[in-house]
């Protein structure tokens, strides 16, 4: 299932998004501050507009990153679909 997540402010609590087969798109804007924990199996974690480097090992790609002062965690999981993280312009 395709998921489009828009993060525009500090998260009040941790969130978890799990999907498969289709892209999971995360757009970050405004004063968002969070900790990202992303894992894509048989796919990629693609990051634009940030200096974050996902790590690929065998069939899994991981990204652990902190935006702003950090805060709540955004746990992102996708099987056979990319996780795409970008900043709204």
PyMOL Python script that loads the backbone (N, CA, C, O; Angstrom):
from pymol import cmd

cmd.read_pdbstr("""\
ATOM      1  N   UNK A   1       0.837  -1.174   0.000  1.00  0.00           N
ATOM      2  CA  UNK A   1       0.000   0.000   0.000  1.00  0.00           C
ATOM      3  C   UNK A   1       0.887   1.243   0.000  1.00  0.00           C
ATOM      4  O   UNK A   1       1.830   1.329   0.786  1.00  0.00           O
ATOM      5  N   UNK A   2       0.601   2.176  -0.848  1.00  0.00           N
ATOM      6  CA  UNK A   2       1.348   3.421  -0.899  1.00  0.00           C
ATOM      7  C   UNK A   2       0.950   4.293   0.292  1.00  0.00           C
ATOM      8  O   UNK A   2      -0.231   4.442   0.606  1.00  0.00           O
ATOM      9  N   UNK A   3       1.972   4.870   0.953  1.00  0.00           N
ATOM     10  CA  UNK A   3       1.732   5.731   2.104  1.00  0.00           C
ATOM     11  C   UNK A   3       2.461   7.046   1.877  1.00  0.00           C
ATOM     12  O   UNK A   3       3.639   7.049   1.521  1.00  0.00           O
ATOM     13  N   UNK A   4       1.762   8.172   2.081  1.00  0.00           N
ATOM     14  CA  UNK A   4       2.354   9.507   2.030  1.00  0.00           C
ATOM     15  C   UNK A   4       2.198  10.120   3.410  1.00  0.00           C
ATOM     16  O   UNK A   4       1.082  10.371   3.866  1.00  0.00           O
ATOM     17  N   UNK A   5       3.325  10.360   4.073  1.00  0.00           N
ATOM     18  CA  UNK A   5       3.340  10.900   5.427  1.00  0.00           C
ATOM     19  C   UNK A   5       3.930  12.300   5.386  1.00  0.00           C
ATOM     20  O   UNK A   5       5.032  12.497   4.875  1.00  0.00           O
ATOM     21  N   UNK A   6       3.205  13.266   5.921  1.00  0.00           N
ATOM     22  CA  UNK A   6       3.688  14.651   5.956  1.00  0.00           C
ATOM     23  C   UNK A   6       3.926  15.033   7.411  1.00  0.00           C
ATOM     24  O   UNK A   6       3.013  14.989   8.235  1.00  0.00           O
ATOM     25  N   UNK A   7       5.167  15.410   7.717  1.00  0.00           N
ATOM     26  CA  UNK A   7       5.539  15.806   9.072  1.00  0.00           C
ATOM     27  C   UNK A   7       5.846  17.295   9.060  1.00  0.00           C
ATOM     28  O   UNK A   7       6.791  17.734   8.404  1.00  0.00           O
ATOM     29  N   UNK A   8       5.043  18.073   9.788  1.00  0.00           N
ATOM     30  CA  UNK A   8       5.171  19.531   9.746  1.00  0.00           C
ATOM     31  C   UNK A   8       5.510  20.157  11.088  1.00  0.00           C
ATOM     32  O   UNK A   8       5.794  21.353  11.147  1.00  0.00           O
ATOM     33  N   UNK A   9       5.488  19.395  12.153  1.00  0.00           N
ATOM     34  CA  UNK A   9       5.778  19.941  13.472  1.00  0.00           C
ATOM     35  C   UNK A   9       6.386  18.857  14.338  1.00  0.00           C
ATOM     36  O   UNK A   9       6.521  17.711  13.910  1.00  0.00           O
ATOM     37  N   UNK A  10       6.752  19.218  15.552  1.00  0.00           N
ATOM     38  CA  UNK A  10       7.315  18.254  16.486  1.00  0.00           C
ATOM     39  C   UNK A  10       6.256  17.187  16.771  1.00  0.00           C
ATOM     40  O   UNK A  10       5.105  17.511  17.065  1.00  0.00           O
ATOM     41  N   UNK A  11       6.649  15.919  16.684  1.00  0.00           N
ATOM     42  CA  UNK A  11       5.710  14.839  16.965  1.00  0.00           C
ATOM     43  C   UNK A  11       5.422  14.782  18.461  1.00  0.00           C
ATOM     44  O   UNK A  11       6.331  14.899  19.283  1.00  0.00           O
ATOM     45  N   UNK A  12       4.162  14.602  18.801  1.00  0.00           N
ATOM     46  CA  UNK A  12       3.767  14.517  20.211  1.00  0.00           C
ATOM     47  C   UNK A  12       4.144  13.162  20.813  1.00  0.00           C
ATOM     48  O   UNK A  12       4.379  13.055  22.016  1.00  0.00           O
ATOM     49  N   UNK A  13       4.198  12.133  19.970  1.00  0.00           N
ATOM     50  CA  UNK A  13       4.562  10.793  20.429  1.00  0.00           C
ATOM     51  C   UNK A  13       5.139  10.005  19.269  1.00  0.00           C
ATOM     52  O   UNK A  13       5.049  10.421  18.114  1.00  0.00           O
ATOM     53  N   UNK A  14       5.735   8.860  19.588  1.00  0.00           N
ATOM     54  CA  UNK A  14       6.317   8.003  18.557  1.00  0.00           C
ATOM     55  C   UNK A  14       5.234   7.542  17.583  1.00  0.00           C
ATOM     56  O   UNK A  14       4.076   7.353  17.956  1.00  0.00           O
ATOM     57  N   UNK A  15       5.643   7.365  16.320  1.00  0.00           N
ATOM     58  CA  UNK A  15       4.740   6.796  15.319  1.00  0.00           C
ATOM     59  C   UNK A  15       5.453   5.635  14.633  1.00  0.00           C
ATOM     60  O   UNK A  15       6.680   5.618  14.536  1.00  0.00           O
ATOM     61  N   UNK A  16       4.681   4.678  14.165  1.00  0.00           N
ATOM     62  CA  UNK A  16       5.211   3.543  13.419  1.00  0.00           C
ATOM     63  C   UNK A  16       4.369   3.373  12.167  1.00  0.00           C
ATOM     64  O   UNK A  16       3.140   3.345  12.230  1.00  0.00           O
ATOM     65  N   UNK A  17       5.048   3.258  11.018  1.00  0.00           N
ATOM     66  CA  UNK A  17       4.364   3.028   9.741  1.00  0.00           C
ATOM     67  C   UNK A  17       4.993   1.787   9.119  1.00  0.00           C
ATOM     68  O   UNK A  17       6.202   1.737   8.895  1.00  0.00           O
ATOM     69  N   UNK A  18       4.160   0.789   8.843  1.00  0.00           N
ATOM     70  CA  UNK A  18       4.622  -0.459   8.231  1.00  0.00           C
ATOM     71  C   UNK A  18       3.790  -0.690   6.982  1.00  0.00           C
ATOM     72  O   UNK A  18       2.561  -0.661   7.031  1.00  0.00           O
ATOM     73  N   UNK A  19       4.469  -0.921   5.860  1.00  0.00           N
ATOM     74  CA  UNK A  19       3.757  -1.172   4.606  1.00  0.00           C
ATOM     75  C   UNK A  19       4.620  -2.065   3.712  1.00  0.00           C
ATOM     76  O   UNK A  19       5.723  -2.460   4.092  1.00  0.00           O
ATOM     77  N   UNK A  20       4.108  -2.374   2.531  1.00  0.00           N
ATOM     78  CA  UNK A  20       4.871  -3.200   1.592  1.00  0.00           C
ATOM     79  C   UNK A  20       4.438  -2.932   0.163  1.00  0.00           C
ATOM     80  O   UNK A  20       3.361  -2.397  -0.101  1.00  0.00           O
ATOM     81  N   UNK A  21       5.310  -3.322  -0.741  1.00  0.00           N
ATOM     82  CA  UNK A  21       5.050  -3.318  -2.181  1.00  0.00           C
ATOM     83  C   UNK A  21       5.020  -1.956  -2.861  1.00  0.00           C
ATOM     84  O   UNK A  21       5.330  -1.879  -4.050  1.00  0.00           O
ATOM     85  N   UNK A  22       4.671  -0.902  -2.185  1.00  0.00           N
ATOM     86  CA  UNK A  22       4.570   0.436  -2.772  1.00  0.00           C
ATOM     87  C   UNK A  22       5.462   1.397  -1.984  1.00  0.00           C
ATOM     88  O   UNK A  22       5.833   1.099  -0.849  1.00  0.00           O
ATOM     89  N   UNK A  23       5.812   2.549  -2.571  1.00  0.00           N
ATOM     90  CA  UNK A  23       6.667   3.515  -1.860  1.00  0.00           C
ATOM     91  C   UNK A  23       6.009   4.063  -0.586  1.00  0.00           C
ATOM     92  O   UNK A  23       4.794   4.252  -0.519  1.00  0.00           O
ATOM     93  N   UNK A  24       6.838   4.305   0.395  1.00  0.00           N
ATOM     94  CA  UNK A  24       6.438   5.023   1.602  1.00  0.00           C
ATOM     95  C   UNK A  24       7.141   6.368   1.490  1.00  0.00           C
ATOM     96  O   UNK A  24       8.365   6.436   1.603  1.00  0.00           O
ATOM     97  N   UNK A  25       6.389   7.429   1.270  1.00  0.00           N
ATOM     98  CA  UNK A  25       6.967   8.758   1.058  1.00  0.00           C
ATOM     99  C   UNK A  25       6.774   9.610   2.306  1.00  0.00           C
ATOM    100  O   UNK A  25       5.665   9.734   2.826  1.00  0.00           O
ATOM    101  N   UNK A  26       7.877  10.194   2.779  1.00  0.00           N
ATOM    102  CA  UNK A  26       7.851  11.052   3.956  1.00  0.00           C
ATOM    103  C   UNK A  26       8.316  12.439   3.528  1.00  0.00           C
ATOM    104  O   UNK A  26       9.424  12.602   3.017  1.00  0.00           O
ATOM    105  N   UNK A  27       7.461  13.437   3.740  1.00  0.00           N
ATOM    106  CA  UNK A  27       7.804  14.820   3.430  1.00  0.00           C
ATOM    107  C   UNK A  27       7.882  15.581   4.748  1.00  0.00           C
ATOM    108  O   UNK A  27       6.929  15.584   5.527  1.00  0.00           O
ATOM    109  N   UNK A  28       9.019  16.224   4.994  1.00  0.00           N
ATOM    110  CA  UNK A  28       9.260  16.931   6.244  1.00  0.00           C
ATOM    111  C   UNK A  28       9.287  18.428   5.967  1.00  0.00           C
ATOM    112  O   UNK A  28       9.941  18.879   5.027  1.00  0.00           O
ATOM    113  N   UNK A  29       8.575  19.196   6.786  1.00  0.00           N
ATOM    114  CA  UNK A  29       8.570  20.643   6.620  1.00  0.00           C
ATOM    115  C   UNK A  29       8.384  21.317   7.966  1.00  0.00           C
ATOM    116  O   UNK A  29       8.247  20.656   8.996  1.00  0.00           O
ATOM    117  N   UNK A  30       8.382  22.634   7.941  1.00  0.00           N
ATOM    118  CA  UNK A  30       8.123  23.399   9.154  1.00  0.00           C
ATOM    119  C   UNK A  30       9.152  23.159  10.237  1.00  0.00           C
ATOM    120  O   UNK A  30      10.351  23.075   9.967  1.00  0.00           O
ATOM    121  N   UNK A  31       8.674  23.050  11.462  1.00  0.00           N
ATOM    122  CA  UNK A  31       9.533  22.896  12.628  1.00  0.00           C
ATOM    123  C   UNK A  31       9.658  21.453  13.083  1.00  0.00           C
ATOM    124  O   UNK A  31       9.884  21.195  14.265  1.00  0.00           O
ATOM    125  N   UNK A  32       9.514  20.518  12.170  1.00  0.00           N
ATOM    126  CA  UNK A  32       9.586  19.107  12.540  1.00  0.00           C
ATOM    127  C   UNK A  32      10.917  18.803  13.222  1.00  0.00           C
ATOM    128  O   UNK A  32      11.975  19.240  12.768  1.00  0.00           O
ATOM    129  N   UNK A  33      10.848  18.055  14.309  1.00  0.00           N
ATOM    130  CA  UNK A  33      12.031  17.575  15.029  1.00  0.00           C
ATOM    131  C   UNK A  33      11.718  16.153  15.447  1.00  0.00           C
ATOM    132  O   UNK A  33      10.723  15.911  16.130  1.00  0.00           O
ATOM    133  N   UNK A  34      12.556  15.210  15.045  1.00  0.00           N
ATOM    134  CA  UNK A  34      12.269  13.811  15.321  1.00  0.00           C
ATOM    135  C   UNK A  34      13.501  12.949  15.129  1.00  0.00           C
ATOM    136  O   UNK A  34      14.537  13.405  14.644  1.00  0.00           O
ATOM    137  N   UNK A  35      13.363  11.696  15.521  1.00  0.00           N
ATOM    138  CA  UNK A  35      14.386  10.685  15.277  1.00  0.00           C
ATOM    139  C   UNK A  35      13.798   9.707  14.271  1.00  0.00           C
ATOM    140  O   UNK A  35      12.711   9.169  14.482  1.00  0.00           O
ATOM    141  N   UNK A  36      14.511   9.478  13.186  1.00  0.00           N
ATOM    142  CA  UNK A  36      14.023   8.577  12.135  1.00  0.00           C
ATOM    143  C   UNK A  36      14.746   7.244  12.232  1.00  0.00           C
ATOM    144  O   UNK A  36      15.972   7.185  12.328  1.00  0.00           O
ATOM    145  N   UNK A  37      13.960   6.178  12.204  1.00  0.00           N
ATOM    146  CA  UNK A  37      14.462   4.804  12.199  1.00  0.00           C
ATOM    147  C   UNK A  37      13.783   4.122  11.016  1.00  0.00           C
ATOM    148  O   UNK A  37      12.651   3.655  11.136  1.00  0.00           O
ATOM    149  N   UNK A  38      14.464   4.061   9.880  1.00  0.00           N
ATOM    150  CA  UNK A  38      13.862   3.536   8.652  1.00  0.00           C
ATOM    151  C   UNK A  38      14.574   2.273   8.186  1.00  0.00           C
ATOM    152  O   UNK A  38      15.803   2.204   8.194  1.00  0.00           O
ATOM    153  N   UNK A  39      13.794   1.273   7.779  1.00  0.00           N
ATOM    154  CA  UNK A  39      14.345   0.032   7.234  1.00  0.00           C
ATOM    155  C   UNK A  39      13.501  -0.381   6.034  1.00  0.00           C
ATOM    156  O   UNK A  39      12.280  -0.500   6.129  1.00  0.00           O
ATOM    157  N   UNK A  40      14.175  -0.596   4.899  1.00  0.00           N
ATOM    158  CA  UNK A  40      13.518  -1.097   3.689  1.00  0.00           C
ATOM    159  C   UNK A  40      14.133  -2.451   3.344  1.00  0.00           C
ATOM    160  O   UNK A  40      15.350  -2.563   3.196  1.00  0.00           O
ATOM    161  N   UNK A  41      13.303  -3.469   3.219  1.00  0.00           N
ATOM    162  CA  UNK A  41      13.762  -4.804   2.829  1.00  0.00           C
ATOM    163  C   UNK A  41      13.499  -5.005   1.347  1.00  0.00           C
ATOM    164  O   UNK A  41      12.408  -4.707   0.861  1.00  0.00           O
ATOM    165  N   UNK A  42      14.491  -5.509   0.629  1.00  0.00           N
ATOM    166  CA  UNK A  42      14.402  -5.702  -0.823  1.00  0.00           C
ATOM    167  C   UNK A  42      14.053  -4.401  -1.533  1.00  0.00           C
ATOM    168  O   UNK A  42      13.354  -4.409  -2.546  1.00  0.00           O
ATOM    169  N   UNK A  43      14.540  -3.286  -1.001  1.00  0.00           N
ATOM    170  CA  UNK A  43      14.272  -1.963  -1.575  1.00  0.00           C
ATOM    171  C   UNK A  43      15.315  -0.991  -1.023  1.00  0.00           C
ATOM    172  O   UNK A  43      16.302  -1.405  -0.416  1.00  0.00           O
ATOM    173  N   UNK A  44      15.084   0.301  -1.242  1.00  0.00           N
ATOM    174  CA  UNK A  44      16.058   1.318  -0.831  1.00  0.00           C
ATOM    175  C   UNK A  44      15.414   2.362   0.071  1.00  0.00           C
ATOM    176  O   UNK A  44      14.199   2.560   0.057  1.00  0.00           O
ATOM    177  N   UNK A  45      16.253   3.017   0.850  1.00  0.00           N
ATOM    178  CA  UNK A  45      15.862   4.225   1.562  1.00  0.00           C
ATOM    179  C   UNK A  45      16.514   5.355   0.784  1.00  0.00           C
ATOM    180  O   UNK A  45      17.741   5.448   0.731  1.00  0.00           O
ATOM    181  N   UNK A  46      15.706   6.209   0.184  1.00  0.00           N
ATOM    182  CA  UNK A  46      16.206   7.304  -0.643  1.00  0.00           C
ATOM    183  C   UNK A  46      15.988   8.620   0.085  1.00  0.00           C
ATOM    184  O   UNK A  46      14.881   8.911   0.538  1.00  0.00           O
ATOM    185  N   UNK A  47      17.050   9.415   0.197  1.00  0.00           N
ATOM    186  CA  UNK A  47      16.982  10.673   0.932  1.00  0.00           C
ATOM    187  C   UNK A  47      17.414  11.819   0.024  1.00  0.00           C
ATOM    188  O   UNK A  47      18.489  11.780  -0.575  1.00  0.00           O
ATOM    189  N   UNK A  48      16.560  12.841  -0.071  1.00  0.00           N
ATOM    190  CA  UNK A  48      16.935  14.054  -0.787  1.00  0.00           C
ATOM    191  C   UNK A  48      16.836  15.212   0.191  1.00  0.00           C
ATOM    192  O   UNK A  48      16.062  15.147   1.146  1.00  0.00           O
ATOM    193  N   UNK A  49      17.587  16.246  -0.026  1.00  0.00           N
ATOM    194  CA  UNK A  49      17.526  17.483   0.763  1.00  0.00           C
ATOM    195  C   UNK A  49      18.121  17.369   2.165  1.00  0.00           C
ATOM    196  O   UNK A  49      18.069  18.344   2.915  1.00  0.00           O
ATOM    197  N   UNK A  50      18.673  16.244   2.543  1.00  0.00           N
ATOM    198  CA  UNK A  50      19.321  16.060   3.836  1.00  0.00           C
ATOM    199  C   UNK A  50      20.668  15.381   3.609  1.00  0.00           C
ATOM    200  O   UNK A  50      20.857  14.692   2.607  1.00  0.00           O
ATOM    201  N   UNK A  51      21.595  15.573   4.527  1.00  0.00           N
ATOM    202  CA  UNK A  51      22.919  14.947   4.426  1.00  0.00           C
ATOM    203  C   UNK A  51      22.950  13.615   5.171  1.00  0.00           C
ATOM    204  O   UNK A  51      23.902  13.337   5.900  1.00  0.00           O
ATOM    205  N   UNK A  52      21.948  12.814   5.000  1.00  0.00           N
ATOM    206  CA  UNK A  52      21.864  11.520   5.664  1.00  0.00           C
ATOM    207  C   UNK A  52      22.253  10.435   4.675  1.00  0.00           C
ATOM    208  O   UNK A  52      21.892  10.494   3.499  1.00  0.00           O
ATOM    209  N   UNK A  53      22.990   9.444   5.158  1.00  0.00           N
ATOM    210  CA  UNK A  53      23.457   8.368   4.287  1.00  0.00           C
ATOM    211  C   UNK A  53      22.896   7.023   4.754  1.00  0.00           C
ATOM    212  O   UNK A  53      23.357   6.482   5.759  1.00  0.00           O
ATOM    213  N   UNK A  54      21.920   6.483   4.047  1.00  0.00           N
ATOM    214  CA  UNK A  54      21.424   5.148   4.377  1.00  0.00           C
ATOM    215  C   UNK A  54      22.535   4.110   4.194  1.00  0.00           C
ATOM    216  O   UNK A  54      23.449   4.297   3.391  1.00  0.00           O
ATOM    217  N   UNK A  55      22.441   3.028   4.943  1.00  0.00           N
ATOM    218  CA  UNK A  55      23.438   1.955   4.893  1.00  0.00           C
ATOM    219  C   UNK A  55      22.772   0.707   4.328  1.00  0.00           C
ATOM    220  O   UNK A  55      21.743   0.254   4.828  1.00  0.00           O
ATOM    221  N   UNK A  56      23.382   0.156   3.267  1.00  0.00           N
ATOM    222  CA  UNK A  56      22.839  -1.041   2.635  1.00  0.00           C
ATOM    223  C   UNK A  56      23.666  -2.244   3.040  1.00  0.00           C
ATOM    224  O   UNK A  56      24.896  -2.208   2.998  1.00  0.00           O
ATOM    225  N   UNK A  57      22.986  -3.309   3.431  1.00  0.00           N
ATOM    226  CA  UNK A  57      23.641  -4.561   3.794  1.00  0.00           C
ATOM    227  C   UNK A  57      22.777  -5.702   3.274  1.00  0.00           C
ATOM    228  O   UNK A  57      21.658  -5.913   3.740  1.00  0.00           O
ATOM    229  N   UNK A  58      23.307  -6.426   2.311  1.00  0.00           N
ATOM    230  CA  UNK A  58      22.562  -7.491   1.656  1.00  0.00           C
ATOM    231  C   UNK A  58      21.254  -6.954   1.073  1.00  0.00           C
ATOM    232  O   UNK A  58      21.287  -6.098   0.190  1.00  0.00           O
ATOM    233  N   UNK A  59      20.125  -7.429   1.539  1.00  0.00           N
ATOM    234  CA  UNK A  59      18.828  -7.044   0.961  1.00  0.00           C
ATOM    235  C   UNK A  59      18.109  -5.993   1.799  1.00  0.00           C
ATOM    236  O   UNK A  59      16.917  -5.749   1.610  1.00  0.00           O
ATOM    237  N   UNK A  60      18.827  -5.380   2.714  1.00  0.00           N
ATOM    238  CA  UNK A  60      18.199  -4.416   3.619  1.00  0.00           C
ATOM    239  C   UNK A  60      18.930  -3.080   3.577  1.00  0.00           C
ATOM    240  O   UNK A  60      20.159  -3.039   3.528  1.00  0.00           O
ATOM    241  N   UNK A  61      18.171  -1.991   3.597  1.00  0.00           N
ATOM    242  CA  UNK A  61      18.749  -0.647   3.679  1.00  0.00           C
ATOM    243  C   UNK A  61      18.195   0.017   4.925  1.00  0.00           C
ATOM    244  O   UNK A  61      16.988  -0.009   5.170  1.00  0.00           O
ATOM    245  N   UNK A  62      19.104   0.626   5.731  1.00  0.00           N
ATOM    246  CA  UNK A  62      18.716   1.251   7.003  1.00  0.00           C
ATOM    247  C   UNK A  62      19.124   2.716   7.039  1.00  0.00           C
ATOM    248  O   UNK A  62      20.108   3.124   6.421  1.00  0.00           O
ATOM    249  N   UNK A  63      18.350   3.491   7.772  1.00  0.00           N
ATOM    250  CA  UNK A  63      18.698   4.875   8.038  1.00  0.00           C
ATOM    251  C   UNK A  63      18.326   5.194   9.483  1.00  0.00           C
ATOM    252  O   UNK A  63      17.193   4.972   9.910  1.00  0.00           O
ATOM    253  N   UNK A  64      19.287   5.712  10.217  1.00  0.00           N
ATOM    254  CA  UNK A  64      19.048   6.228  11.564  1.00  0.00           C
ATOM    255  C   UNK A  64      19.505   7.682  11.522  1.00  0.00           C
ATOM    256  O   UNK A  64      20.675   7.959  11.255  1.00  0.00           O
ATOM    257  N   UNK A  65      18.588   8.611  11.784  1.00  0.00           N
ATOM    258  CA  UNK A  65      18.919  10.039  11.667  1.00  0.00           C
ATOM    259  C   UNK A  65      18.112  10.845  12.666  1.00  0.00           C
ATOM    260  O   UNK A  65      17.023  10.447  13.078  1.00  0.00           O
ATOM    261  N   UNK A  66      18.667  11.986  13.046  1.00  0.00           N
ATOM    262  CA  UNK A  66      17.983  12.906  13.952  1.00  0.00           C
ATOM    263  C   UNK A  66      17.801  14.236  13.244  1.00  0.00           C
ATOM    264  O   UNK A  66      18.734  14.771  12.645  1.00  0.00           O
ATOM    265  N   UNK A  67      16.593  14.758  13.321  1.00  0.00           N
ATOM    266  CA  UNK A  67      16.279  16.052  12.721  1.00  0.00           C
ATOM    267  C   UNK A  67      16.020  17.044  13.842  1.00  0.00           C
ATOM    268  O   UNK A  67      15.258  16.764  14.767  1.00  0.00           O
ATOM    269  N   UNK A  68      16.656  18.205  13.754  1.00  0.00           N
ATOM    270  CA  UNK A  68      16.481  19.233  14.781  1.00  0.00           C
ATOM    271  C   UNK A  68      16.976  18.746  16.125  1.00  0.00           C
ATOM    272  O   UNK A  68      18.041  18.135  16.215  1.00  0.00           O
ATOM    273  N   UNK A  69      16.214  19.011  17.166  1.00  0.00           N
ATOM    274  CA  UNK A  69      16.575  18.603  18.517  1.00  0.00           C
ATOM    275  C   UNK A  69      16.191  17.154  18.804  1.00  0.00           C
ATOM    276  O   UNK A  69      16.339  16.683  19.932  1.00  0.00           O
ATOM    277  N   UNK A  70      15.702  16.450  17.791  1.00  0.00           N
ATOM    278  CA  UNK A  70      15.261  15.082  18.018  1.00  0.00           C
ATOM    279  C   UNK A  70      13.892  15.090  18.669  1.00  0.00           C
ATOM    280  O   UNK A  70      13.130  16.044  18.517  1.00  0.00           O
ATOM    281  N   UNK A  71      13.588  14.050  19.379  1.00  0.00           N
ATOM    282  CA  UNK A  71      12.287  13.963  20.038  1.00  0.00           C
ATOM    283  C   UNK A  71      11.670  12.614  19.796  1.00  0.00           C
ATOM    284  O   UNK A  71      12.338  11.588  19.925  1.00  0.00           O
ATOM    285  N   UNK A  72      10.398  12.602  19.444  1.00  0.00           N
ATOM    286  CA  UNK A  72       9.692  11.352  19.203  1.00  0.00           C
ATOM    287  C   UNK A  72      10.312  10.617  18.010  1.00  0.00           C
ATOM    288  O   UNK A  72      10.941  11.223  17.144  1.00  0.00           O
ATOM    289  N   UNK A  73      10.116   9.299  17.992  1.00  0.00           N
ATOM    290  CA  UNK A  73      10.663   8.460  16.921  1.00  0.00           C
ATOM    291  C   UNK A  73       9.625   8.222  15.841  1.00  0.00           C
ATOM    292  O   UNK A  73       8.447   7.999  16.124  1.00  0.00           O
ATOM    293  N   UNK A  74      10.083   8.273  14.602  1.00  0.00           N
ATOM    294  CA  UNK A  74       9.282   7.850  13.460  1.00  0.00           C
ATOM    295  C   UNK A  74       9.899   6.546  12.972  1.00  0.00           C
ATOM    296  O   UNK A  74      10.961   6.554  12.351  1.00  0.00           O
ATOM    297  N   UNK A  75       9.240   5.435  13.248  1.00  0.00           N
ATOM    298  CA  UNK A  75       9.711   4.115  12.844  1.00  0.00           C
ATOM    299  C   UNK A  75       9.035   3.793  11.523  1.00  0.00           C
ATOM    300  O   UNK A  75       7.810   3.704  11.443  1.00  0.00           O
ATOM    301  N   UNK A  76       9.851   3.616  10.481  1.00  0.00           N
ATOM    302  CA  UNK A  76       9.344   3.408   9.121  1.00  0.00           C
ATOM    303  C   UNK A  76       9.842   2.059   8.608  1.00  0.00           C
ATOM    304  O   UNK A  76      11.044   1.795   8.625  1.00  0.00           O
ATOM    305  N   UNK A  77       8.934   1.213   8.158  1.00  0.00           N
ATOM    306  CA  UNK A  77       9.301  -0.096   7.627  1.00  0.00           C
ATOM    307  C   UNK A  77       8.581  -0.318   6.313  1.00  0.00           C
ATOM    308  O   UNK A  77       7.396  -0.011   6.184  1.00  0.00           O
ATOM    309  N   UNK A  78       9.316  -0.865   5.319  1.00  0.00           N
ATOM    310  CA  UNK A  78       8.711  -1.183   4.036  1.00  0.00           C
ATOM    311  C   UNK A  78       9.378  -2.428   3.470  1.00  0.00           C
ATOM    312  O   UNK A  78      10.604  -2.538   3.477  1.00  0.00           O
ATOM    313  N   UNK A  79       8.586  -3.349   2.987  1.00  0.00           N
ATOM    314  CA  UNK A  79       9.084  -4.557   2.345  1.00  0.00           C
ATOM    315  C   UNK A  79       8.775  -4.476   0.858  1.00  0.00           C
ATOM    316  O   UNK A  79       7.620  -4.312   0.463  1.00  0.00           O
ATOM    317  N   UNK A  80       9.800  -4.592   0.044  1.00  0.00           N
ATOM    318  CA  UNK A  80       9.680  -4.572  -1.420  1.00  0.00           C
ATOM    319  C   UNK A  80       9.150  -3.252  -1.961  1.00  0.00           C
ATOM    320  O   UNK A  80       8.550  -3.210  -3.034  1.00  0.00           O
ATOM    321  N   UNK A  81       9.373  -2.181  -1.216  1.00  0.00           N
ATOM    322  CA  UNK A  81       9.013  -0.839  -1.659  1.00  0.00           C
ATOM    323  C   UNK A  81       9.962   0.152  -1.021  1.00  0.00           C
ATOM    324  O   UNK A  81      10.358  -0.020   0.132  1.00  0.00           O
ATOM    325  N   UNK A  82      10.329   1.184  -1.753  1.00  0.00           N
ATOM    326  CA  UNK A  82      11.280   2.178  -1.241  1.00  0.00           C
ATOM    327  C   UNK A  82      10.666   3.046  -0.151  1.00  0.00           C
ATOM    328  O   UNK A  82       9.450   3.223  -0.083  1.00  0.00           O
ATOM    329  N   UNK A  83      11.537   3.583   0.698  1.00  0.00           N
ATOM    330  CA  UNK A  83      11.186   4.644   1.621  1.00  0.00           C
ATOM    331  C   UNK A  83      11.861   5.905   1.088  1.00  0.00           C
ATOM    332  O   UNK A  83      13.084   5.946   0.957  1.00  0.00           O
ATOM    333  N   UNK A  84      11.076   6.928   0.782  1.00  0.00           N
ATOM    334  CA  UNK A  84      11.595   8.149   0.168  1.00  0.00           C
ATOM    335  C   UNK A  84      11.369   9.303   1.146  1.00  0.00           C
ATOM    336  O   UNK A  84      10.231   9.612   1.499  1.00  0.00           O
ATOM    337  N   UNK A  85      12.465   9.939   1.581  1.00  0.00           N
ATOM    338  CA  UNK A  85      12.392  11.018   2.558  1.00  0.00           C
ATOM    339  C   UNK A  85      12.889  12.306   1.912  1.00  0.00           C
ATOM    340  O   UNK A  85      13.987  12.345   1.356  1.00  0.00           O
ATOM    341  N   UNK A  86      12.068  13.373   1.989  1.00  0.00           N
ATOM    342  CA  UNK A  86      12.476  14.641   1.397  1.00  0.00           C
ATOM    343  C   UNK A  86      11.951  15.798   2.239  1.00  0.00           C
ATOM    344  O   UNK A  86      11.115  15.613   3.123  1.00  0.00           O
ATOM    345  N   UNK A  87      12.457  16.997   1.947  1.00  0.00           N
ATOM    346  CA  UNK A  87      12.001  18.219   2.621  1.00  0.00           C
ATOM    347  C   UNK A  87      11.074  18.966   1.672  1.00  0.00           C
ATOM    348  O   UNK A  87      11.375  19.125   0.489  1.00  0.00           O
ATOM    349  N   UNK A  88       9.949  19.419   2.202  1.00  0.00           N
ATOM    350  CA  UNK A  88       9.020  20.217   1.398  1.00  0.00           C
ATOM    351  C   UNK A  88       9.648  21.570   1.121  1.00  0.00           C
ATOM    352  O   UNK A  88      10.162  22.225   2.027  1.00  0.00           O
ATOM    353  N   UNK A  89       9.605  21.979  -0.124  1.00  0.00           N
ATOM    354  CA  UNK A  89      10.232  23.237  -0.533  1.00  0.00           C
ATOM    355  C   UNK A  89       9.211  24.319  -0.673  1.00  0.00           C
ATOM    356  O   UNK A  89       9.554  25.452  -1.012  1.00  0.00           O
TER     357      UNK A  89
END
""", "prot")
cmd.dss("prot")
cmd.show_as("cartoon", "prot")
cmd.util.cbc("prot")
cmd.orient("prot")
